[in-house]
């Protein structure tokens, strides 16, 4: 909403040297205040500066900004210059039609009163009477689609404010309103960002609590399986139970890495594997060599790649090496142009005479690969040791 003031119409009148000097004063004050409004000046200081500029531009000693309070239905003096102590921040005026600032607030139009004490249309408030005010101008301050408050200038001398004064005050009130609107919008944006951060923190707290409970359940399951394995009398049953234990441990390790990660849609694969690989169960006689290029991927993709690595390393440790041990190499090569990556796990162990069979482990790897849109391939090693198994996992990132 803007100030609808008839004084804003263009006038074709001669400009006297005195009037020209006033225009220069108006221009200087408006420019200086506009710079303050665009800067980091606190709102209270900005409103105080507005009062000082309005008083200087109209050559009066007193001016004030009043803000409407819906709860009290009045106009509180929130800034001012030239007033006695305990006025700014304490005194208020009615918002009804007999109050000069109330009339401007209710109608959205500027109110000009040459002789307030003798006016039959307006009430003469104790505040203005106490300061000997005779002539006043009230201009509404619009912020957004509502009247925020009123800018008022007060003169102790009888004064007929002319069209130049009115244009200056209407334009000045417009700048004040735009400044208030912009700052309120900025505060809303900041508040929305704060609310989002609070919501994220709450979600992260709940997420970590859920992660903790899942970890406890996994440990209970592993413990129960270990007891069942010790009690099993049949070697085949014991081997099957131990295989399930290895799967559960693998899930628990990947889960532990996930719980250390913030709630994000994508995470760094390099950071993920750098935390995961040291937790793999590898005997001292077997050396792990890693080469991990960085890329971001959804959490679900990272977890499945971690399970695949754990499964392949476990198989190499179990089947590829003799007492002399050897080396397992884990690498991640990223093709940024194709938006894909190749995860390779190789060993220099004894090798295999044929491709791996579709047992529970290989079936798990194929299933995990398919879930992330990837594929798995096996090949005999082409160097180092006796030629161990090389497994490649191609996945989108």
C-alpha positions, 0 to 999 in steps of 0.5 A: 500500500502506498501513500495516496497524497494529492501533493504527489501530482506534478506541479508546473510552478516557478522554483525560487532560490529558497525553494531550490535550496529546500529541494537540495536539503530534501534530496540530501536527507533522502539519500542519506537515509536511503543508504542507512536503510540499505545498510546494517543499521538496527531497526530501532536506530533506523527509525530514530534516524528517520525522525531526525531526518523528517524534523530536519527536512521540515525545520521543526524540533520534534518528530516521532514514529508510532507503531500500531499495536493490535492488542492495545488498539493504539499507536505506541511512540517507538522512536522520536526526537525532541521529546521529553524523557519517558515518551519514546517507548512509553507514550501512546496515542489513540488510533481512532478517527479523532486522533491525528495519527489515528486518522492517518492510520485508519484512512491510509491518507496523510493528515495535516492540521494547522491549529490543533488546539482550536480544532473541533475535528481532532482531540488535543492529547495530553502528550502534545499539549504538554509539549505545546504542539500546535501544527502537526503532520501525520503520514501513514507508513505502509509495509506490505499490504497493511499500515504499519504505523505513522510518521508525525512531525510536530511544530510548536509554532503555527505552521501551514505545511506546504506542498513541498513539505507534504511531498517530502514526508510522503516520499520519506514514509514510503522509504521507511515502509519499504525498509520495514517490509524488507527487513521483516521479510529477511527475518522471516527467511532467517526464522524459516532457516532456523526452523529447518535447522531445528527440525533437522537436529530433531530428526537427526536425534531421532535417527541416531536413537533408532540407529542405536536401537538397531545396533543393539538388536544386531548385537543380540542377534549375533550373540544368539547365533554364536551360542547356537553355533557352539551348541550345534553338534553337526559340522554342517549346521555349525558352518551354516550358522557361522556363515549367517554370523558373518553376514550379520557382522557385515551388516553391523559394520556397515550400519556403524559407518552409516550411524556416523554419517549425518542425515544427508541424501548423498555422502562421500564414498571416499570418507565412507570407505576410509572408515569402513575398511579398517573395521574389516576382519583381516589376519595380520598375514594378509595386507589390505591395499586401497585406492579410493577416488572420491565421489558422492552417492546416496546412502543406500548405494554406499551401504550396499557397496560396503556390504559387497566389499565386506563379502568379497574380502571375507571370501578372499580371506577364507579361500584365497590364501595359505599360511604365507598370506598375501595381499587384497586390493580394494579400489574405486575408480570414478568416471565423472563423464559417465557418472559411474564408478568401478569398485574392484576387489582383487587378491593375489591368492591361489586363484580359482579354476572356474568362475565362482558358483552361485552360492549364498555369498555370490547370490548376495553380491548379485542381489546388492548389485542389482539393487543399485543398478550395477553389475558384477563380474569375476575374472582370474587375476593377471599378475601378482602371486598365483593369480587370485580372484578379481571382482568388479562392481560397476555402479552409478554414482 
